[in-house]
Amino acid sequence: MYEDILLDETLSLIRRTDTNVDQIVKGWPPENRKHREQWFAEMYVVQHPGSTAAWSTSLIATSCHNSWNSQMVPHVLSKISKILEGLESPMPGELYVCCLLLRRWRWKGVPPSYLPKLLRLSWCTELYHLQLQALQLVQGYAYEITGPLRVEIIEVLSGFETNSLFLNTQLVETSLAYDLIESPINTEGAAREIDEIVRADDTQQTREWAYSAISKQFEDVLQGAYYTAIRELSKMI
């Protein structure tokens, strides 16, 4: 799909599938509609190797997700734009595939101007996996986006709230990438802590402290403060 091979046919299949499922869900009692999220995961996210009961949309989406070496060709951008700007509202499956496709554009071209709309539409579906994918997509572009486009994304992010612990973690990380949340520690503070660790006596408590500082390199909420401080320390050794 990244190379526009059978992309139109795939998107048509996804739209028909989502439309049929949506009609079924609308016929359910309100208390049963919570299973809509599970259906979406089965249709696009969960992979069942060797199963004959898998959705065709799941096989397509998971293959797209796992194609790490693929690069999207430029004219796929216009097809995504057509989905987002068309007369018909995009279906959740279409939005999900758009997010997957645009991950591969991140290392190749200018950030698309319709990212804020894709983020907003994905969030409004209230489907966890789609919301998560959209947040991760936008976070990946954070260090490339400037000017009015960045402002627009920040405005969209500012209106998001969730009671989901895992989704809120991703929302915090994406918000940090756009400077919506201030990091609890900066590089200077992390450097002072590491300096104290280096000067401290070699005890079990000091070793646990050092392990904690090293582990913090991988926490997005700290915005790389510990990573930068430790890297600078290694240059001095």
ABEGO torsion letter per residue (X at the ends): XAAGBGAAAAAAAAAAAAAAAAAAAAABBAAAAAAAAAAAAAAAABBBBGBAABBAAAAAAAAAAABAABBBBAAAAAAAAAAAABABBBBAAAAAAAAAAAAAAAAABBBBAAAAAAAAAAAAAGBAAAAAAAAAAAAAAAAABBEAAAAAAAAAAAABBBABAAAAAAAAAAAAAAGABBBABBAAAAAAAAAAAAABBBBAAAAAAAAAAAAAAABAAAGGAAAAAAAAAAAAX
